[in-house]
Amino acid sequence: MKKYIYFISILSALSFGSCSDYLDTAKELSANLTIDQVFENSTYTREWHNNIFNCITEYSGLGSSTNGGNGINCNPWSAMSGEIMQNNGAVKNLLESGYTAGNAQFHRWDTEYMYIRQAMIFLQKAKPIGNQGDVASLSEDNVNRMKAEARFFIAYCYFTMFELYGPVAIVPELADPENPNIDYPRASTDEMVNVIDSLLQDVINDPALPASIYKNGTFNYTEMTRPTKVVALALRAKLSVYAASPLLNGGFAEALTVKNKDGKRLFPDYDANKWVIAKQRLEELITFAEAQGHKLYYSADSDANKSVYELFQNYNDEILWATSVNERSTNVGDKRVTPRDMFASYGNIGVSQEVVDAFFMNNGLCIDDQGSGYKEDGFESVFNPASSIGRTDPNIFNMYANREARFYASVAYQGRSWHLQPNNSTNYAIGFAKGQAADNSSTDCPRGGYLLYKFYSHQVAFFTGTGIVDHYNKPSILFRLADFYLYYAEVCNEINPSDQNIIDYIDKIRTRAGISGYREMQDSGIKTNVIGNYQAQKEAIIHERYVELYAEGQRYFDMCRWMICEPGKSKYGDIRKFSGLNMNGYANLPLNDDNTFFKRVPIESRSAWSKKYYFYPIPQQEINKSKGALLVQNPLWEKAEE
């Protein structure tokens, strides 16, 4: 950090008014100040603290935001994992062309270390300012809470790097950035976990931090993004699950030989006790969060279609932590998942066929389970639960019939009506096939014949007319309870496959989605080969997380920590599979015609996928800057670069 600080475009992450306009307070501050002058002024002190919040990854940033260079505040991971088919940006063909340690774009390295340093300076310099009650004052209580938050964000920054790279260097002090000899080795995995865990334990024990943003049935909207004990417990639990998972717990054979220059191993042998620790951490979180009133969200009438839709439209008691973004703007969000024949829309964020196939049938069975009722042999009428008038769509490919609520909330498919029909087009239906209004004659189309529909507000319509809505405020969720229920099922299965909690917690999620749970299916004889079977339960958890957390930015990291991206590892894990429907085909041809739209086709050959991708490469420029060669590269990347 230079002696003088130049403030510019600092986003105030905390000062906002109503839910409809918060975070609308980007400020242009420019002043040449010494660090000491910053912390003599309450306004500048708050701005310094607020800027640390920009370390938060914005997973709702699908679409054009994935063009960003370092990618810290965006979500290329849904495209990387095969969840979405992006038709723009640097991530579009990334796993077809591949990347190296020298040209990989979506790094967290430089920026997260920058925010760690900002937080460390705050902890060292921040102090109460002014007299209590003065408008410009900064009370001791304020400072204590802000310091607890700064410690949380140091832990958060280290975790987000750990999630992507594995263990990284721990910076123990505020070193002089002008010192050309600064050089840190990477910590070991266990050291990394212990440092983050210790930071979070301090935050959890700090009386300055509130228990939750949710209290007495309402949210404190003015502090939505501020960390709480619930948030710290959630991050600590997530860290423990990662530490126990195969990638970081002895499962990556090539990683076990990676050593620092002094011979210290970075990756440990398998330790079964790490699952026990993860179970304890998750139980601490779940018990505390539920005591604060957090629970799975259900609509007022417990209708599954409404429940899985409304979950992402309003702040609710399932949310443990949300970012400060509460609007999917017309340029980044909803407009990119609207068919282009709607008013001035782009329609270029698609859904892969693998995702479509992953959603369950409405009876709770997989599409290839015996007795599921799944068909691909014709067309039928299908009810559109999103339609404002309760519309039943005619001539829908029966691949999309009798699917679960999460499917209809997530995927816009051929022939589906819109939630609000365009003006003067009461019989509007989406058309992706050749010659139709949203076909591939323009890049403003999905690549595989489906558009992402999850998160879309049914109040938004991009067409001309009076009273139209082109935006809607809604939460951008970082942590929600369902995610941690499924983590809990996972760790229980690793410890004792006979533990009833495994099925109980999976079934909590399935019940909310309106489908039969595994216990109900076993009791009725529909599906009897899951409960108590370690491998079957593991696959059920992988499958449930795929569907429940679809497009929320988590699947890429799940696939990597499980090490299931290669063929044969899991039915739902082969990252090389990336297909869609035939957008060069026509909708009016027989299903057995080679030129029909309704035919699975590969979208790209993801042959670039390699085992080295399980860890993102340490930026090559950072390796090169390590004058003492203290910073070593992740497994398999060095050989690939030579």
Beta strands, then each sheet from edge to edge (+ up, - down):
strand 1: 4-6
strand 2: 10-11
strand 3: 26-27
strand 4: 32-34
strand 5: 84-86
strand 6: 214-215
strand 7: 218-219
strand 8: 319-322
strand 9: 349-351
strand 10: 379-383
strand 11: 392-397
strand 12: 411-412
strand 13: 451-452
strand 14: 477-480
strand 15: 579-581
strand 16: 600-602
sheet 1: 1+ 4-
sheet 2: 2+ 3-
sheet 3: 5+ 9-
sheet 4: 6+ 7-
sheet 5: 8+ 14-
sheet 6: 10+ 11-
sheet 7: 12+ 13-
sheet 8: 15+ 16-
end
